[in-house]
């Protein structure tokens, strides 16, 4: 059952007083005073009052968020020009009708609260004496990071560009890849104080209506003080928020988002973060990389099978060693058993404690490498792997085999493309180690079966987490364990419930369509 099913009858309430409409008529002084009271103690808010053609005009904007030069050249010079208008009525008429201002997306409003929100969004608000209407001019100019290469999802042959923190730049990058009016972008504002823009993107005709409705309903139910990243939304829209497994895909690559949209999925952009969310998702998507679709399918299939193998190693290898060395030594070949026993002769800890020490030390080194500067982090990893591991073996604290096993497990976790899934596997490794150290192979099997039962029961926006293997959908297996060539993947995956199944048609000749 969905986590949100018990809230089906709820509707989104107004967030505080920020959604209340404010109308104060045509009185210029009253409206200007309302703005000054609203932005009291805000030193970055500029109020510029002037008189043009016997008409009092007030301009309100945020410093350093407005392109002042463009405003002076394209707006202010018309207002102060004596030849622009001969009377107050003509001045207001020309400005409001945008007959002389070369700006785009200019809007006219009368709600003071909406105008105040636009000021905080970087727009310029112009008030006129004797008229309740106001002019909102979008001349926002803020510093933002330039589009750069991806840092976490590198590829050899694919595009290098990555999302940035500016939501409009991110949308433009998707528009450049999907040049169709069917690509829809709907905006939702979240956060009582942050008023963060959240944009839901989908392709009309490919995205199932039920999925789109569910996504928007879950987002609209969120009421919080601020949304500073996509993770704020992710934790509020998951079907099973207590599960360690990720139920939405995160990416910094525009090509991954475009591919997901073409499958009938939904993307959720959050202003201020370069990591959008993709829903729904299945377990197997986290073992796919963008590189898979830019390399030959034979090589891709081999690498993908390698990932599945090392996924099992990352999860179960330490537990398997603990189980057989503690409870089932007869499973180890005699020569290897003698070698392992000799290396553990002077180790004072049992296998479970020994493995826990090394795993915790490895996790600490991993986190230290992430939090420290890049150059130091690389050196720290080498130092921890070579010096600390060797010193621990020579001191007799741990044995050499456990160092090899933990190192191999760490390498296996790095092979998993999705960081969220790799983190889940790291977390689940410890309880399975505890079960193996208590019950042996039987405990390992118990842990694996419990994880499988949990994964089978998971849903991502109603989609089974292990789709298309449970329930089985043979036609969708072409892009799961291996990647079939493009000329065989003629139909979209069915887990997203897309209404248009066909995505590829190879004509036998250029005149085939004419013959049809």
N, C-alpha and C positions, 0 to 999 in steps of 0.2 A: 504494500500500500504506500502511496506517495506521502512524503512527510507533510505536504501541504493539503492533503485531502480533507483534513478536519477543518480547514479554513476556507472551504469553497464558497461559503455564503458571505464572507467578509468583503468589504469594499475599502478602497484606499481612503483614509481620512485626511483631512487637511493638516499640513504640518505647521502647527503654531499659527502665528498671525501673518506669516510671510505670504500666504496665498489669498489674503483678504484684499478685495478691491478698494481703492481709495479714489474718490472723486471730490474735488473741492471747487468746482465751478471755474469761472473765468478770472477770479481775483488773482492778479499777478503776485502781490505781496504775500498773500496767504499760501499760495503754492510754493513760492520760493522759500518761505519760512519752514514749510513742511520738509522740504529737501534739506535745509540746513539743520533742522532738528533731527532728522533721520540720520544724517551723516555727521552728527556732533562728535567731536574729538577724533575725527578722521582727517589727519593732516595731509593725506595723499589725495583727498578730493578737492578739486579746483572749482570755484564758483567765479565765473567771469560775467560781469554785468556791464551793459553798454546801451546806448540809445542810437537807433537807426531810423531815420525818417519819422521822427517824433514818436517812435515806438520803443518801449523798453524791452530789451531782450536779455535773457539770462542763459548762460551756457554752463553745463555741469558735466564734468568728466573726471576720470582717474588719471593722475599724473603717471607717466611712464607706461601707460597702457594704450595711449593714443598717439597716432602719427601726427604730431603737431604741425609739421611742415605741410603735409597734404591738407590738413584742416585749414591752415592759414591761406593756402593757395586756392583751394576749391570751394571753401565755404565762407570763411570769415571776410574775405575781400568783397564778396557779393553783398554781405550784410551791411558793411560799413560804406559801401560805395554809394555816393549820392545819386548816381545815375541809374542805379539798379531798380529803384521803385520811387514813385512820387508820393506815396501815401502809405500809412500803416496797413491798410487793407490790401493794397497791391503787394507790399512786401511779404505779408503772410501768405497771400495767394501764390506767389511765385515760389516761395520756399517750400510750401506744403505740396504744391503740384510738381515739384522737382523739375521745373522748366529750365533752370539755370545752374543746377548743381550736378557735377559729373561724378556722382557717387552711386553705387549699386546697392540694392537691398535696403534702401532707406524706408523707414516705416513711420506712420502717423499713429499716435496713441493719445488717450485721455486718462488712462489709469495711472496714477502716480506711483503705485506700488510696482507695477510692471516697468515703469520708467526707471525706478530706483534699481530694480534687478538688472536692467540693461546697462546702467552706469557701472555696476559691479562686474559686468561681463565685458567691459571695455568699450562700450559705445558712448557717443556724445549725445546728450539730450539738450535740446534748445526749447526754451519757454518763451512765449510772446505775451505781451500785455494786451488784455482785451480779447483773448481767445483761449479756450480751454484745451485746444489741441497742442501737442508737443511733437517735435521732430526728433527721431532717433537715427543717428548716422553711424554706421559701423566702420570706424576707422581704427580698429584695434591693431596695435603694433607692439608685440611682446617678444622678448628674446626666447628662442626655442632651438632645440638641438637639431642639427642638420641630419638628413637621412644618411646613415652609415651602414657598414656591413654588420651582419648578424654576429653576435658574440657567443650564443649558446647552441645554435642550430646551423653549423657550418656545412657547406656542401662544396663539391669539387667542380661540378659542371653547371649547377643551377644559378639563379640570380643571387646577388649578394645583398640586396637592399633589405632593411629591417624597419619595423614600425618605430615611431617616435612618440613622445608624450602628447603632441598636439593631435587632437581627435580629427580635425578637418584634414590635416595632412595624411593621416591614415586612411580616411575614406577616399581621398583622391587617389591614393596608391591602389586601392581596390578598383576604383572606377577605370583606371588605366588598363587594368587586366580584363575586366568584364564590361565591355562597352555596350550595354543593353539597358533600355529603359525599364526592363523587368527587374533589374536590381533595385530593390527598395531599401530605404534607410528611414526608420522611424525613431524619433527622439523622445526620451523620457528624462525628466529632471529628478534627481534623487539627492537627499541631504538637506536637512532643515537649514543648516548654515552654509554648507559648501555649494549647494545647488549645482551638483555635478551633472554634466551632460552624459547620458547613457544612450547609445544609439544601437538599435536592433536592426541588423541587416539580413536580408534574405532575397532569394530570387522567386518572384511571383510565377507560379506555374510549376515550379519544382518543389518548393517547400510546402509541406502539408499544412493545411489550415489549422488542424487541431494542435499540431506542434507549435505553430506560431502563437496561437491563442494562449497556450499553456505557458510559454516563455514570457509573454507580456504580463500575464496575470501574476506570475511569481515575482517578477521584478516590481510590479506596481504595489505588491503587498509589503515591500520593504519600507520601513520608516525608521530612520536613524539620523543622528546629528550630522554626520558627514560620511561621504564616500570618497576615499582617497586612492582607491585602486580596485582592480577587477576582483581581487581576492575577497573584498568586502561583500561583493555580490555573490561570488561563487559559494561561500559558506551559507548563504541564505536561500539559495535556490536548489541545492542538492536534494535528491530524493531521500538519501540516507546520510544525514550529516555526521553520524557517528562512525561511519565506515572509514577505514584507513585508505581505501582505494579512491583515486580521483574520479569524479563523475562528470567532469567537463575538461575539454582539451585546451591547453594554453600554448600559444605560439607567438613568435615575434616576426614571422615571415608572411608577407602578403600573398605569396604563391600558395601557401598552405591554406590560408583563409579562402582564397579564390577557388581552390579545388574542393574545399568543404562546401562552399555555397553551391557549386555545380552538382554536388551530391544531394542537394535538398536540405542541407543543415542550416543552422542559424548562427550568426556571429553576434557577439555582444561587445561593443566598443565602450570603453570608459575613458573620459577625458582625463588626462594627466598620467596615464599609464600606457606603456608600449606593448602590453600583453593583453590582447583580447581573449574572450572565451568562445569556444565552439561547442555547441550542443545539438543533438545528443551525441554520445560517445560510446564506444565499445572497448573492451579490454584490448583487443588486437590492434586498435588504432595507435595505442601507446608504444607498440613495438614496430611501428612503421616510421620511416624517416623520409624527409623531403628528397634526400639523395636517391631513394629507391626508384623514383620516377624519372630520374635524369641519367641513370646508368642502364646498361643492357639488362634485360630481364633475367638472364641466366646468372649473372653475377649477383644481382639483387636477390634472387631466390636463395642462393647459397648463403649470403650474408644474413638474410632474414631467418633462415633455419639456425644459423649460428647464434643469433640473438635468443631464440627460444631455448636452445641448449644452455646458454650461459645464464638465462633467467632462472632455470632450475638450479644451476650451480650456485648462483648468488643466494637463493633462498634456502637450499637444503644441504649444501656441501659441509659447512661446519657441524651441523646437526648429525649428518651421516657419520662423520669422523668420531664425534663424541659417542654415538650409539655403538658403533662396532668396536672402538677401542675400550669401552667401559663394559659393555654387556655381551658383545659377540666377537671376541678375538678370533674365534675359529673361522670367521669369514675372511680373514686377512691371510694371504699367502705366507708360508712359513718364513721365507727369507725377509720379506717386508716386515713381518711381525717382530722378528728379532731386531731389525734395525730400529723400528719404532720403540720397542721396549728398551733398547740401549739408550736411545736419546731421552727417554723419560725416566731413566734410572734415578737421577738426582733432582728431578723436579718435585717440589714439595706439595703441589696442588693436584687435585684430580682433573681429569680432562675437561669437565664442565667449567670449573673455575678458571682453568688455563685459557680456554677458548673465550670466556667472558672478558678476561683481562685484555687479551689481544684485540678482540673486537671493539671494546670500549676505547682502547688506545688508538685504534685505527680511525674510529669515528671522531675522536677528539682531534686527531691530526687532520682529518678531512675538513672539519669545521674551522680549525685554525688556518688552514690554507685558503679557505674561502674568505674569511674575515680580514686577513692581512693583505697588504699591498701585493700586487701581482708578482713582482720579481721575488719578493721575500716568500710568498706563498709557494712558488715552485721550489725554492731552496729548502723550505720547511718540509715539503713532501719527500725530497731526496734524503734529507737529514733523518726524518722519522723512519723511512723504509730501510735505510742502510745502517745507520749508526745505532738507533735505539733498538731495532730488531736484533742486530748482531750482538749488542751488549746484553740484551735480555737473555739470549740463548747462552752466551758464555757465563753469565752470572747464575745460570741454573734456575731462573724464574719461570721460563717457558721452554718448551722443546722446539727443535728445528721443524718438525712436521707441522706444528700448529702455525708457525710463522708462514710457511709455504701455503697452507690452506687459507689463512686469513688474507694473505696477499692475493691469492687466486680469486677469492670471493670478492675482494675489492675491485679487481680488474673486471670481473664479470658484471658487477653493478654499474661500472662506467660504460659498458656496451649497450645498456638499455637506453634508447634515444630519449624517452620522456623522463625528465627529472622527477616528476611527481610519482610516477610508478616506481622508479628506482628507490625513492625515499620510503615508499610503502613497503617494498621488499626488505629494505634495511630494518625497518621497524618490526616487521613480522619475524625476522630471523631470530630475534632473542627469545620470544616465547617458545618457538619450535626447538631451539637449543635447550631450553629448560625442560621441555617434555622429553627430549631425547636423552638428556642426562638423568632423568627420573625413571623412564620406562623403556629406554632403548629404541630399537627399530619400531616397536609397537607404538611408542610415544610419537615418533616421527610421523608415522602413518596417520595417527589421530590428528596431529596438527595439520597435515596436508589435506586430510578429508574435511576438517572443519573450515579451512580456508576455501576449499572448493565449494562447499555448501553455501558459504557466505557469498562468494562471487556469483554463483548461479542465481541466488535470490536477489541480487542487486538490479536496479533499474536506473537508467539515465533518461529522464523525461519519458518514462514509460517503455523505453527500449531495453530489452534484455541485455545485460552487461556482456554476456558471452556470445551474443549474436555474431555470426550466423552458425555457430556450432551448437548452441543450445538456446533456442530450438534450431535444429539443423536446417540450413538453407543451402543446398548444394551449389546453386548458381552463383552464390556470393563467395564461395571458397576460392575463387580465382585470385583474390587479393588479400589473403589471410596468412597462410603459412608460407606460401610462395607468391611471387607476382607473375601472373600470366602476361604474355605480350599484349600490347594495346589492341591489336586487331582481334583478340579474343574477348576483351572486356567491353562488349558492346552495350551492356545494360548497366544502369546505375545500381549501387548496392541498395537493397530493399529495407535496411534497418531504419532509415530515416523516414520511410513511408512516402517517398516522392511519388507524385502523380504521373510524371513523365519518365518512363522506365528507360527508353532508348537514349543513348548518348553518343553512339558511334555508328556510322553507316559507311561502308566502303563500297563504292560503285565499281562495277566491272569495267565500265568505259565512261567516257565523258558524255556520251549521248544517251546513257541509260535513263536519266530523268525525262528526256524528251520522248523516249519510247514509251515510258510509263504514262 
